Amino acid sequence: MTEAATDRHVVIVGASLAGTRTAQGLRAQGHTGPITLVGAEAELPYDRPPLSKKLLQGEWSESSVDGIRLATRAELEELGIELRLGTAAADLDPQARLVRLADGTTVRYDVLVIATGAAARPSPWLPESGVHQLRTLDDARAIAARLALGEPVVVVGGGFIGTEIAAAASGRGCAVTVVDPVPEPMARLVGPEIAGSLVELHRRNGVQTRFGVGVVGIEGKAGDLTVELDSGERLAASTAVVGIGSVPSTGWLAGSGLKLDNGVVTDRFLRAIGFDDVYAVGDVARWPHPGHGTDVRAEHWTNAGDQARYVATAVTQGAAAGYEPTDYVWSDQYDWKVNAFGRRDPAGHSVVVGDLQADGRVAVVHADASGAACGAVTVNWIRALNQARRLLAAGASAEDVVEAIRQLP
Ligand SMILES: Cc1cc2nc3c(=O)[nH]c(=O)nc-3n(C[C@H](O)[C@H](O)[C@H](O)COP(=O)(O)OP(=O)(O)OC[C@H]3O[C@@H](n4cnc5c(N)ncnc54)[C@H](O)[C@@H]3O)c2cc1C
């Protein structure tokens, strides 16, 4: 059981999805004490998924940027949330309950919520210019300006973000090549049953792939880059976008005594190990996942919002039960809507329902070793996904989920 009170000073470090939703959630739960939201970016909080989707797909406009804000300044003021934007937290003294900011000031807390998320894993290739990465609004602005030129783009990394950027770039008329050292990178995203169709979709849209091939170096400058592959091939590009994963933003916590291991390690209540008044939420948190039986750090939008709501409730009302994740993620690839939830059990099996080529939609239902449903991936079939989620929550077998999806119109 976690301690509860509604009048403590809650300091939230990280003013993006998890941080903003924690602040809003605290007020929604009746928190009356002061709330301070500290953010390294000067921008008002915004949503990241549209950065690799609609913001890159069309002409860049600052009015579409307004549409992805998580809150307006007025809304946050009305909630009595003190904003400290454009100032990173520099270090933490949990014994004194003090956060020191990069501007030299300190903020004292009763409860600290760490929501510093993750940053793009730095590109090991740094030519004079022309290499981009995507994590922030400014990154997206810079990439959008390059895509608008319609010149050749090499995307390094065939994960969700890399493939979404490839789809957007080809839609803007750029010749695109995606490079990934893994032979079937898209299988990591959607599973081996659908990966081939996803690669086909990219090819149909003019995107070339070099899978199972690594990048040795990138040389030149914006407009005139050469991407050298370990196969010996040299790809000419105007722009390179490197999407090779992300790393949790925990540098400011070094020396704090918090347990850091690929994120801030927490207990099942999302409290930093050994510090009952310090929570971690969102992409930075690594917590014991009840379904996986191991510590997990998720980099998914739904998880960040759910953890924020959980901690807001834990701080104000207390929590008797640990955090239960939804494990849901989606991706937009051209006109395909890919949705996945739950997990694939290596000891279990998966069943395919539907045919992407014939019906334009498909569902893959995962069973664990006992035959119980443990997850699903769907393409263009949200009803199947919702059906599977409902039945999985009720403890149905994978066989029953498959049968129920087959009955859908
Ligand atoms: C381009 C892109 C597309 C995505 N698309 C999808 C998608 O389709 N589906 C999906 O499920 N997920 C998607 N995600 C992932 C999703 O956006 C993240 O899971 C979510 O943003 C996590 O929120 P967060 O608040 O935990 O962390 P973040 O969004 O990383 O925010 C952390 C904030 O903390 C700030 N910060 C860092 N260090 C400090 C410090 N020392 N002091 C103060 N502030 C600090 C950072 O500047 C940042 O603003 C996408 C992510 C990206 C980048």
The ligand as a Gaussian input file, in Angstrom:
#p B3LYP/6-31G(d) Opt

LIG

0 1
 C        8.377000      10.199000     -33.494000
 C        7.698000       9.322000     -32.482000
 C        6.566000       8.603000     -32.842000
 C        5.936000       7.770000     -31.907000
 N        4.838000       7.070000     -32.298000
 C        4.238000       6.239000     -31.412000
 C        3.100000       5.463000     -31.793000
 O        2.639000       5.515000     -32.927000
 N        2.521000       4.656000     -30.857000
 C        3.017000       4.562000     -29.586000
 O        2.463000       3.796000     -28.774000
 N        4.080000       5.293000     -29.203000
 C        4.705000       6.126000     -30.075000
 N        5.793000       6.855000     -29.686000
 C        6.275000       6.731000     -28.299000
 C        5.570000       7.728000     -27.381000
 O        5.561000       8.988000     -27.947000
 C        6.305000       7.718000     -26.048000
 O        6.047000       6.468000     -25.440000
 C        5.862000       8.857000     -25.140000
 O        6.224000      10.091000     -25.687000
 C        6.508000       8.703000     -23.769000
 O        6.200000       9.824000     -22.995000
 P        7.118000      10.266000     -21.785000
 O        6.470000      11.491000     -21.245000
 O        7.372000       9.127000     -20.889000
 O        8.541000      10.617000     -22.400000
 P        8.979000      11.674000     -23.504000
 O        7.893000      11.884000     -24.480000
 O       10.318000      11.221000     -23.975000
 O        9.166000      13.030000     -22.689000
 C       10.151000      13.238000     -21.732000
 C       10.317000      14.729000     -21.534000
 O       11.247000      14.929000     -20.483000
 C       12.149000      15.951000     -20.853000
 N       13.407000      15.774000     -20.104000
 C       14.400000      14.875000     -20.328000
 N       15.390000      15.049000     -19.414000
 C       15.005000      16.072000     -18.628000
 C       15.598000      16.710000     -17.499000
 N       16.785000      16.332000     -16.995000
 N       14.922000      17.733000     -16.927000
 C       13.704000      18.131000     -17.403000
 N       13.105000      17.550000     -18.469000
 C       13.741000      16.536000     -19.059000
 C       12.328000      15.754000     -22.345000
 O       12.820000      16.944000     -22.929000
 C       10.904000      15.416000     -22.763000
 O       10.175000      16.573000     -23.049000
 C        6.447000       7.685000     -30.589000
 C        7.596000       8.411000     -30.231000
 C        8.221000       9.213000     -31.161000
 C        9.475000       9.980000     -30.765000

